[in-house]
Amino acid sequence: MTSRLLLASIHDVGPAFESEIDALFARLTGLLGSPKIAMLVVPNHWDRAPLSAAPGFAHKLRAWADMGVEMFVHGWFHKDLAQHNGLASFKARHMTAGEGEFLGLDALEAARRMAEGRALIEDIIGRQAAGFIAPAWLYGPGARVALRQSGLALAEDHFRVWEAATNRIVARGPVITWATRSPAREASSLFFAALARHMLRPLPVVRVAVHPGDAHSSKVLASIDKCVSALLPGREAAGYRDLIQRPMSSRQSGAGLSGPIAE
């Protein structure tokens, strides 16, 4: 395996966005020439779309996993109902629109939702989940404690991928993603993506993350196409587990990859 990897993921996977997930899966696998992507699965999005009540979609998840798609636990509800203070309040207001479910949970509740989400998803796909990624990439102190004790392999935020049990970072660099909930946010995400597809080329690992709302924006879809097409040459479409399996020399080709995550 080459030491230069491209990791692509689809967030908010669940029956509420089935048509969007289908379209994004077809788009990414067509661009990459491979189904080796990640899906971040929400067990019951906003308490309105339980996987347990959608056997047809569960069958799709199993089929995608059989094709090589990695499945991550992506919260439980994806909805944030906590009251926040200080920095957490800023993150909850400005980094997401009520989606940072694990930002304000205590360790006990975070652990319960992780475990129940994992059990449900693993029962559906018939194999281990690849890891846990918090909704909106936001982890509060309780979530970090629960994650270390969860037995799940991998986690990520906006800037890193790490081993959950040890906090050892296995990839660094900002994820390229898009926001469509307002014209201003869409414009800023398009601007960042246009820069990032050139500026991030030297990194050994580059991540691209798409969301269901992206499927409804022709500008965002065009930007996704440009990013993947610009970043894929000289790289291999890879899964997150490949970060652990790479030779140590490849892992260390990015600055500071062997150190622990700061908390």
Contacts in CASP RR format, 6 or more apart in sequence:
PFRMAT RR
TARGET T0000
AUTHOR 0000-0000-0000
METHOD contacts of the structure
MODEL  1
MTSRLLLASIHDVGPAFESEIDALFARLTGLLGSPKIAMLVVPNHWDRAP
LSAAPGFAHKLRAWADMGVEMFVHGWFHKDLAQHNGLASFKARHMTAGEG
EFLGLDALEAARRMAEGRALIEDIIGRQAAGFIAPAWLYGPGARVALRQS
GLALAEDHFRVWEAATNRIVARGPVITWATRSPAREASSLFFAALARHML
RPLPVVRVAVHPGDAHSSKVLASIDKCVSALLPGREAAGYRDLIQRPMSS
RQSGAGLSGPIAE
1 236 0 8 1.000
1 238 0 8 1.000
1 242 0 8 1.000
1 245 0 8 1.000
1 246 0 8 1.000
2 234 0 8 1.000
2 235 0 8 1.000
2 236 0 8 1.000
3 204 0 8 1.000
3 246 0 8 1.000
3 247 0 8 1.000
3 249 0 8 1.000
3 250 0 8 1.000
3 253 0 8 1.000
4 204 0 8 1.000
4 205 0 8 1.000
4 234 0 8 1.000
4 235 0 8 1.000
4 236 0 8 1.000
5 204 0 8 1.000
5 205 0 8 1.000
5 206 0 8 1.000
5 235 0 8 1.000
5 236 0 8 1.000
5 237 0 8 1.000
5 238 0 8 1.000
5 239 0 8 1.000
5 242 0 8 1.000
5 243 0 8 1.000
5 246 0 8 1.000
6 32 0 8 1.000
6 205 0 8 1.000
6 206 0 8 1.000
6 207 0 8 1.000
6 208 0 8 1.000
6 228 0 8 1.000
6 231 0 8 1.000
6 232 0 8 1.000
6 235 0 8 1.000
6 236 0 8 1.000
6 237 0 8 1.000
6 238 0 8 1.000
7 38 0 8 1.000
7 161 0 8 1.000
7 171 0 8 1.000
7 205 0 8 1.000
7 206 0 8 1.000
7 207 0 8 1.000
7 208 0 8 1.000
7 238 0 8 1.000
7 239 0 8 1.000
7 240 0 8 1.000
7 243 0 8 1.000
8 28 0 8 1.000
8 32 0 8 1.000
8 37 0 8 1.000
8 38 0 8 1.000
8 207 0 8 1.000
8 208 0 8 1.000
8 209 0 8 1.000
8 210 0 8 1.000
8 228 0 8 1.000
8 237 0 8 1.000
9 37 0 8 1.000
9 38 0 8 1.000
9 39 0 8 1.000
9 40 0 8 1.000
9 72 0 8 1.000
9 207 0 8 1.000
9 208 0 8 1.000
9 209 0 8 1.000
9 210 0 8 1.000
10 21 0 8 1.000
10 24 0 8 1.000
10 25 0 8 1.000
10 28 0 8 1.000
10 37 0 8 1.000
10 38 0 8 1.000
10 39 0 8 1.000
10 40 0 8 1.000
10 209 0 8 1.000
10 210 0 8 1.000
10 211 0 8 1.000
11 40 0 8 1.000
11 74 0 8 1.000
11 209 0 8 1.000
11 210 0 8 1.000
11 211 0 8 1.000
11 212 0 8 1.000
12 40 0 8 1.000
12 42 0 8 1.000
12 45 0 8 1.000
12 74 0 8 1.000
12 78 0 8 1.000
12 211 0 8 1.000
12 212 0 8 1.000
13 21 0 8 1.000
13 39 0 8 1.000
13 40 0 8 1.000
13 41 0 8 1.000
13 42 0 8 1.000
13 61 0 8 1.000
13 74 0 8 1.000
14 21 0 8 1.000
14 41 0 8 1.000
14 42 0 8 1.000
14 45 0 8 1.000
14 49 0 8 1.000
14 51 0 8 1.000
14 54 0 8 1.000
14 57 0 8 1.000
15 49 0 8 1.000
15 51 0 8 1.000
15 53 0 8 1.000
15 54 0 8 1.000
15 57 0 8 1.000
16 45 0 8 1.000
16 46 0 8 1.000
16 48 0 8 1.000
16 49 0 8 1.000
17 45 0 8 1.000
17 212 0 8 1.000
17 213 0 8 1.000
18 57 0 8 1.000
18 60 0 8 1.000
19 215 0 8 1.000
20 212 0 8 1.000
20 213 0 8 1.000
20 214 0 8 1.000
20 215 0 8 1.000
20 216 0 8 1.000
21 39 0 8 1.000
21 212 0 8 1.000
23 215 0 8 1.000
24 210 0 8 1.000
24 212 0 8 1.000
24 214 0 8 1.000
24 215 0 8 1.000
25 35 0 8 1.000
25 37 0 8 1.000
25 39 0 8 1.000
25 64 0 8 1.000
27 221 0 8 1.000
27 224 0 8 1.000
27 225 0 8 1.000
28 37 0 8 1.000
28 210 0 8 1.000
28 224 0 8 1.000
28 228 0 8 1.000
29 35 0 8 1.000
29 37 0 8 1.000
31 224 0 8 1.000
31 225 0 8 1.000
31 228 0 8 1.000
31 229 0 8 1.000
31 232 0 8 1.000
32 228 0 8 1.000
32 232 0 8 1.000
32 237 0 8 1.000
33 237 0 8 1.000
34 237 0 8 1.000
35 64 0 8 1.000
35 67 0 8 1.000
35 68 0 8 1.000
35 69 0 8 1.000
36 68 0 8 1.000
36 69 0 8 1.000
36 70 0 8 1.000
36 237 0 8 1.000
36 238 0 8 1.000
36 239 0 8 1.000
37 69 0 8 1.000
37 70 0 8 1.000
37 237 0 8 1.000
37 239 0 8 1.000
38 69 0 8 1.000
38 70 0 8 1.000
38 71 0 8 1.000
38 72 0 8 1.000
38 130 0 8 1.000
38 239 0 8 1.000
38 240 0 8 1.000
39 61 0 8 1.000
39 64 0 8 1.000
39 69 0 8 1.000
39 70 0 8 1.000
39 71 0 8 1.000
39 72 0 8 1.000
40 72 0 8 1.000
40 74 0 8 1.000
40 133 0 8 1.000
41 51 0 8 1.000
41 61 0 8 1.000
41 71 0 8 1.000
41 72 0 8 1.000
41 73 0 8 1.000
41 74 0 8 1.000
41 121 0 8 1.000
42 49 0 8 1.000
42 74 0 8 1.000
42 75 0 8 1.000
42 76 0 8 1.000
42 77 0 8 1.000
42 78 0 8 1.000
42 135 0 8 1.000
43 50 0 8 1.000
43 51 0 8 1.000
43 52 0 8 1.000
43 73 0 8 1.000
43 75 0 8 1.000
43 76 0 8 1.000
43 77 0 8 1.000
43 116 0 8 1.000
43 117 0 8 1.000
43 120 0 8 1.000
43 121 0 8 1.000
44 50 0 8 1.000
44 51 0 8 1.000
44 52 0 8 1.000
44 76 0 8 1.000
44 77 0 8 1.000
45 77 0 8 1.000
45 78 0 8 1.000
46 77 0 8 1.000
46 78 0 8 1.000
46 79 0 8 1.000
47 77 0 8 1.000
47 79 0 8 1.000
51 57 0 8 1.000
51 58 0 8 1.000
51 61 0 8 1.000
51 120 0 8 1.000
51 121 0 8 1.000
51 124 0 8 1.000
52 120 0 8 1.000
58 124 0 8 1.000
61 71 0 8 1.000
61 121 0 8 1.000
61 124 0 8 1.000
61 125 0 8 1.000
62 124 0 8 1.000
62 125 0 8 1.000
62 126 0 8 1.000
64 71 0 8 1.000
65 71 0 8 1.000
65 125 0 8 1.000
65 126 0 8 1.000
65 127 0 8 1.000
70 130 0 8 1.000
70 239 0 8 1.000
70 240 0 8 1.000
70 241 0 8 1.000
71 121 0 8 1.000
71 125 0 8 1.000
71 129 0 8 1.000
71 130 0 8 1.000
72 129 0 8 1.000
72 130 0 8 1.000
72 131 0 8 1.000
72 132 0 8 1.000
72 133 0 8 1.000
72 154 0 8 1.000
72 240 0 8 1.000
73 114 0 8 1.000
73 117 0 8 1.000
73 118 0 8 1.000
73 121 0 8 1.000
73 129 0 8 1.000
73 131 0 8 1.000
73 132 0 8 1.000
73 133 0 8 1.000
73 152 0 8 1.000
74 132 0 8 1.000
74 133 0 8 1.000
74 134 0 8 1.000
74 135 0 8 1.000
75 101 0 8 1.000
75 102 0 8 1.000
75 113 0 8 1.000
75 114 0 8 1.000
75 117 0 8 1.000
75 132 0 8 1.000
75 134 0 8 1.000
75 135 0 8 1.000
76 101 0 8 1.000
76 113 0 8 1.000
76 116 0 8 1.000
76 117 0 8 1.000
77 101 0 8 1.000
78 99 0 8 1.000
78 100 0 8 1.000
78 101 0 8 1.000
78 135 0 8 1.000
79 98 0 8 1.000
79 99 0 8 1.000
79 100 0 8 1.000
79 101 0 8 1.000
80 92 0 8 1.000
80 96 0 8 1.000
80 98 0 8 1.000
80 99 0 8 1.000
80 100 0 8 1.000
80 101 0 8 1.000
80 103 0 8 1.000
80 104 0 8 1.000
80 135 0 8 1.000
82 92 0 8 1.000
82 103 0 8 1.000
82 104 0 8 1.000
82 105 0 8 1.000
84 91 0 8 1.000
84 92 0 8 1.000
84 103 0 8 1.000
84 104 0 8 1.000
88 103 0 8 1.000
88 104 0 8 1.000
88 140 0 8 1.000
91 103 0 8 1.000
91 138 0 8 1.000
92 98 0 8 1.000
92 100 0 8 1.000
92 103 0 8 1.000
92 138 0 8 1.000
95 136 0 8 1.000
95 138 0 8 1.000
96 135 0 8 1.000
96 136 0 8 1.000
96 138 0 8 1.000
97 181 0 8 1.000
98 136 0 8 1.000
99 135 0 8 1.000
99 136 0 8 1.000
100 134 0 8 1.000
100 135 0 8 1.000
100 136 0 8 1.000
100 138 0 8 1.000
101 113 0 8 1.000
101 134 0 8 1.000
101 135 0 8 1.000
101 136 0 8 1.000
102 110 0 8 1.000
102 113 0 8 1.000
102 134 0 8 1.000
102 135 0 8 1.000
102 138 0 8 1.000
102 139 0 8 1.000
102 140 0 8 1.000
102 143 0 8 1.000
103 134 0 8 1.000
103 136 0 8 1.000
103 138 0 8 1.000
103 139 0 8 1.000
103 140 0 8 1.000
103 143 0 8 1.000
104 140 0 8 1.000
104 142 0 8 1.000
104 143 0 8 1.000
105 113 0 8 1.000
105 140 0 8 1.000
105 142 0 8 1.000
105 143 0 8 1.000
105 146 0 8 1.000
106 142 0 8 1.000
107 141 0 8 1.000
107 142 0 8 1.000
107 143 0 8 1.000
107 145 0 8 1.000
107 146 0 8 1.000
108 146 0 8 1.000
110 142 0 8 1.000
110 143 0 8 1.000
110 145 0 8 1.000
110 146 0 8 1.000
110 147 0 8 1.000
111 146 0 8 1.000
111 149 0 8 1.000
111 150 0 8 1.000
114 132 0 8 1.000
114 146 0 8 1.000
114 147 0 8 1.000
114 150 0 8 1.000
114 152 0 8 1.000
115 150 0 8 1.000
118 129 0 8 1.000
118 132 0 8 1.000
118 150 0 8 1.000
118 152 0 8 1.000
121 129 0 8 1.000
122 128 0 8 1.000
122 129 0 8 1.000
128 153 0 8 1.000
129 152 0 8 1.000
130 153 0 8 1.000
130 154 0 8 1.000
130 239 0 8 1.000
130 240 0 8 1.000
130 241 0 8 1.000
131 152 0 8 1.000
131 153 0 8 1.000
131 154 0 8 1.000
131 155 0 8 1.000
131 164 0 8 1.000
131 240 0 8 1.000
132 147 0 8 1.000
132 150 0 8 1.000
132 152 0 8 1.000
132 154 0 8 1.000
132 155 0 8 1.000
132 164 0 8 1.000
133 155 0 8 1.000
133 156 0 8 1.000
134 143 0 8 1.000
134 155 0 8 1.000
134 157 0 8 1.000
137 156 0 8 1.000
137 157 0 8 1.000
137 158 0 8 1.000
137 175 0 8 1.000
138 157 0 8 1.000
139 147 0 8 1.000
139 155 0 8 1.000
139 157 0 8 1.000
141 263 0 8 1.000
144 263 0 8 1.000
147 155 0 8 1.000
147 164 0 8 1.000
148 164 0 8 1.000
148 165 0 8 1.000
148 167 0 8 1.000
150 164 0 8 1.000
151 164 0 8 1.000
151 165 0 8 1.000
152 164 0 8 1.000
153 163 0 8 1.000
153 164 0 8 1.000
153 165 0 8 1.000
153 241 0 8 1.000
153 244 0 8 1.000
154 161 0 8 1.000
154 162 0 8 1.000
154 163 0 8 1.000
154 164 0 8 1.000
154 170 0 8 1.000
154 240 0 8 1.000
154 241 0 8 1.000
154 243 0 8 1.000
154 244 0 8 1.000
155 161 0 8 1.000
155 162 0 8 1.000
155 164 0 8 1.000
156 162 0 8 1.000
156 175 0 8 1.000
156 207 0 8 1.000
156 240 0 8 1.000
158 174 0 8 1.000
158 175 0 8 1.000
159 172 0 8 1.000
159 173 0 8 1.000
159 174 0 8 1.000
159 175 0 8 1.000
160 169 0 8 1.000
160 171 0 8 1.000
160 172 0 8 1.000
160 173 0 8 1.000
160 261 0 8 1.000
161 169 0 8 1.000
161 170 0 8 1.000
161 171 0 8 1.000
161 205 0 8 1.000
161 207 0 8 1.000
161 240 0 8 1.000
161 243 0 8 1.000
162 168 0 8 1.000
162 169 0 8 1.000
162 170 0 8 1.000
162 261 0 8 1.000
163 170 0 8 1.000
163 244 0 8 1.000
166 260 0 8 1.000
167 260 0 8 1.000
167 261 0 8 1.000
167 263 0 8 1.000
168 258 0 8 1.000
168 259 0 8 1.000
168 260 0 8 1.000
168 261 0 8 1.000
169 256 0 8 1.000
169 257 0 8 1.000
169 258 0 8 1.000
169 259 0 8 1.000
169 260 0 8 1.000
169 261 0 8 1.000
170 243 0 8 1.000
170 244 0 8 1.000
170 251 0 8 1.000
170 257 0 8 1.000
171 204 0 8 1.000
171 205 0 8 1.000
171 207 0 8 1.000
171 243 0 8 1.000
171 257 0 8 1.000
172 203 0 8 1.000
172 205 0 8 1.000
172 254 0 8 1.000
172 255 0 8 1.000
172 256 0 8 1.000
172 257 0 8 1.000
173 200 0 8 1.000
173 203 0 8 1.000
173 205 0 8 1.000
173 206 0 8 1.000
173 207 0 8 1.000
174 196 0 8 1.000
174 200 0 8 1.000
175 207 0 8 1.000
175 208 0 8 1.000
175 209 0 8 1.000
176 192 0 8 1.000
176 193 0 8 1.000
176 196 0 8 1.000
176 197 0 8 1.000
176 200 0 8 1.000
176 206 0 8 1.000
176 207 0 8 1.000
176 208 0 8 1.000
176 209 0 8 1.000
176 227 0 8 1.000
177 189 0 8 1.000
177 208 0 8 1.000
177 209 0 8 1.000
177 210 0 8 1.000
177 211 0 8 1.000
178 186 0 8 1.000
178 189 0 8 1.000
178 190 0 8 1.000
178 193 0 8 1.000
178 210 0 8 1.000
178 211 0 8 1.000
178 214 0 8 1.000
178 217 0 8 1.000
178 220 0 8 1.000
178 223 0 8 1.000
178 224 0 8 1.000
179 185 0 8 1.000
179 186 0 8 1.000
179 188 0 8 1.000
179 189 0 8 1.000
180 186 0 8 1.000
180 189 0 8 1.000
180 211 0 8 1.000
180 213 0 8 1.000
180 214 0 8 1.000
180 216 0 8 1.000
180 217 0 8 1.000
180 220 0 8 1.000
186 217 0 8 1.000
186 219 0 8 1.000
186 220 0 8 1.000
189 220 0 8 1.000
190 219 0 8 1.000
190 220 0 8 1.000
190 223 0 8 1.000
193 223 0 8 1.000
193 226 0 8 1.000
193 227 0 8 1.000
194 223 0 8 1.000
194 226 0 8 1.000
196 227 0 8 1.000
197 226 0 8 1.000
197 227 0 8 1.000
197 230 0 8 1.000
197 231 0 8 1.000
198 230 0 8 1.000
200 206 0 8 1.000
200 231 0 8 1.000
201 230 0 8 1.000
201 231 0 8 1.000
203 254 0 8 1.000
204 250 0 8 1.000
204 253 0 8 1.000
204 254 0 8 1.000
205 243 0 8 1.000
206 231 0 8 1.000
206 235 0 8 1.000
208 224 0 8 1.000
208 227 0 8 1.000
208 228 0 8 1.000
208 231 0 8 1.000
210 224 0 8 1.000
213 220 0 8 1.000
214 220 0 8 1.000
214 221 0 8 1.000
214 224 0 8 1.000
215 221 0 8 1.000
243 251 0 8 1.000
251 257 0 8 1.000
251 258 0 8 1.000
252 258 0 8 1.000
END
